[in-house]
Amino acid sequence: MSLRSTLEFLLYQWLDAESLNRRPRFADHSRETFDAVLDTCERIAREKYAPFNRLVDTQEPRFDGDQVILPQATHDAQKAYAESGMLSAAQDFEHGGMQLPYTIEAAANAFFAMASVSIGSGMLSTGNANLLMVHGTPLQKEVFAKNEFCGRFSGTMCLSEPQAGSSLSDVATRATPDGEDYAQDPLGARYRLRGNKMWISAGDHELTENIIHLVLAKIPGADGQLPTGTRGISLFIVPKKLVNEAGVLTGERNDVALAGLNHKLGWRGTVNTLLNFGEGKYPVRSTGGGLDGKGAGAVGYLVGQPGEGLRCMFHMMNEARIGVGIAATMLGLAGYEAALDYAKSRPQGRPAGPAGKDATQPQVPIIEHADVKRMLLAQKSYCEGALALELYCARLVDEQHSGTPEAADEARLLLEVLTPIAKSWPSEWCLEANSLAIQVHGGYGYTRDFPVEQYWRDNRLNMIHEGTHGIQAMDLLGRKVLMESGRGLALLEGRIQATAAQAQQVAELAAHAAALTAAWQQVTDATRAAWASGKPGDALANAVPYLQAFGHAVLAWIWLDVALSAQRQNATQSIAANVGRTRAAAYFYHYELPKIGAWLQVVANRDLTCANMPEDAF
């Protein structure tokens, strides 16, 4: 079963993506235009990405002292992707976009993530530009965002710092007004930034004319001290090369210097950097007599209001979290397809009969062994379930932007609750799928003769991309399930109950419906028990087991809903693919869902075994 057929089932049979065309924003689209987008992206991924996945893994980015060198294949892929129009796919026609539903955009981008995740397909540039279209000034949209959408510029997000990591309240990058007329600059209030940013993907390269950094920094108070906490963080546009009001390069380099390249175990085709802002390596002439007159400090333009940078940045961060979930999912699926092909073609062993194994008989393909089937079915249930989850979240994005006010508000709240799952669940369980893919290959899986070891290395990074499991777990249990008096959690429960009620009427799915209802009750009981003492330290001590259990319950719901759709299709036509979906759902219910009991027990008991471990006892 191909990725295309899986996507088409999920899009058209399960999510009814064609119904979006009845909405004014998408009225110019049809099944034919959606399929044309999928055709184009599938072809580009096959021709420009997949053949070079191993090449970009071995020919890592290097700095020659002047610029970052990347393989020609990366340049070709970047050009083909930009020319496809996918960078601006969701934007208005008047802005050069396709007004494409995000559901279709996400599905189309899945081809690139599966073909070669580390070549990249513009996720950061699109997210950067989308943020500016919401929070930027009209001129910032014209000069920066629209040039990113057409592929002329690319974008980054600069949050982490060497001394702060994920603790954004400890951001120390400083932004100082650039002269007395700083507020009058047409491109936005003009500041000079000084600081260091770490782990910046696509932070330096020659793939585009310019790189637009979105940088979190703090504006010092009247006493010269930086404000404490996250409320003092502001957001700035810091271009690598300065531009004028028409978006034309001025020929002057901004004071942004590459301090070094980070070499990770995976995503080796992606440039990852440590950037120094305002160290004076590329002094910029001050237009307002600001700073020390020597030109030190990177020129940055304020986005939104001072102190609201993190609120603005969350627009990009949440998009990126769904993007990371899709990347993790597609790496898992790439490994699954490789393992499935290998299992069908690799002869080894013989089945045992009443008298044992008959050595005179030919060996059988390893897919005939029960344990290999177990490993393949686990991969299928993790990865196809994760893909359904990501597309469901993408459908919620469309609902939020184009639905009725009531439906849009419900979609907003559901996304708040589901985003930590959409990011973290595939990052953990599709990585496990990659591990199983290696095991299916046996000893060959651990060599570079087969691609599965690279898929594992690439996917291992997704557990830390856009926030670790611990961060996502604390966000879920500490904020998302509690927000608006738990209304988002109640909305999710309503949808879970509706699916269970439908499945209860189908003989093959009735037991799953009962198991889902019981599992969700465990989740809600544990949620209340975790907060029973009212002490955040007690509640959040086991936030990660809570995230794991919550995620498994959500995936069980997704699989049951998908199985219902497969059953409806089977009423008129028996399709092997739908048998596969129904069996994958059964696997998840029989082998995976029972795991939540152990996870939720420590949550409900507010077990402090870990939290109370003395430091000197380790």
Secondary structure, DSSP 8 states (H G I E B T S, - for coil): --HHHHHHIIIIIIS-GGGGGGSGGGTT--HHHHHHHHHHHHHHIIIIIGGGHHHHHHS--EE-SSSEE--HHHHHHHHHHHHHTGGGTTS-GGGT-----HHHHHHHHHHHHHHHTTT--SHHHHHHHHHHHHHS-HHHIIIIIHHHHTTSEEEEEE---TTTTT-GGG---EEEE-STTGGG-TTSSEEEEEEEEEEEET-S-SSSSEEEEEEEEE---TTS----SGGGEEEEEEESEEE-TTS-EEEEE-SEEEEEE---SS-TTS-EEEEEESSSSS----SS--TTSS--SEEEEEESSTT-HHHHHHHHHHHHHHHHHHHHHHHHHHHHHHHHHHHHH-B----EETTEE-TTS---BGGGSHHHHHHHHHHHHHHHHHHHHHHHHHHHHHHHHHS-HHHHHHHHHHHHHHHHHHHHHHHHHHHHHHHHHHHHTGGGGGSTTSTHHHHHHHHHGGGTTTS-HHHHHHHIIIIITTHHHHHHHHHHHHHHHHHHHHHTTSTTTHHHHHHHHHHHHHHHHHHHHHTTT--HHHHHTTHHHHHHHHHHHHHHHHHHHHHHHHHHHHTT---HHHHHHHHHHHHIIIIIGGGHHHHHHHHHTT--TTTT--GGG-
